[in-house]
Amino acid sequence: MLLAAGQGKRFGGGKLTAEFRGRPLWEWAAQASENARFTERVIVVGTEGSIKARRGWRTIKNPAAAEGMGTSIAAAIRVLTDCEYVVVVLADMPFVSSTLLGRLAATQKVAFSRYGDGNAGCPAGFPREAFPFVASLTGDRGARCLNFPNVELIDPLQQDELVDIDTTADLESFNFPA
């Protein structure tokens, strides 16, 4: 599940379609998801979004996207009734790797990425038994607020994988040739 419904207010709008190293920012996380070889891929967009799904992706429109990330996660979980496990990826994370996404999925448990400060966050993964709880998310809070017991924390191979682009300054500071 690729979350691409945010408004990018701190960026000034148009964040996910801004060019980053030769292509739209959101496509980097999409490519990592494709390389992870997930059997189903969905992208969650707002009703006003200009992002069109890539081949092999299903689009889920979230009419409540302006209320926050929690509504997008919940909207997708309610549609993904045939899945046994879902990995949540943020579309503004251009350095996330397919390896990290695959490691989250391999746990088959509630799993979050571990940030350098020890906190849990996205990307994250959820087994089917967690879906009812995840589907209850509202507002701008992600699934970390649900306080699942026995959560697995997965360290990325490099902390840069967890960089997200929030502002034009972020985009410029990382937008150098790979």
DAVENDA-V515556 format. One record per helix or strand of 3 or more residues. SS is the DSSP state (alpha for helix, beta for strand). FROM is the first residue (numbers start at 1). TO is the last residue. Records with the same first field share a line. If there is no record, write none. Layout:
SS: FROM-TO + FROM-TO
This chain:
alpha: 26-35 + 65-67 + 69-79 + 98-107 + 128-134 + 143-146 + 159-162 + 168-174
beta: 42-46 + 58-62 + 85-90 + 111-114 + 120-127 + 152-155
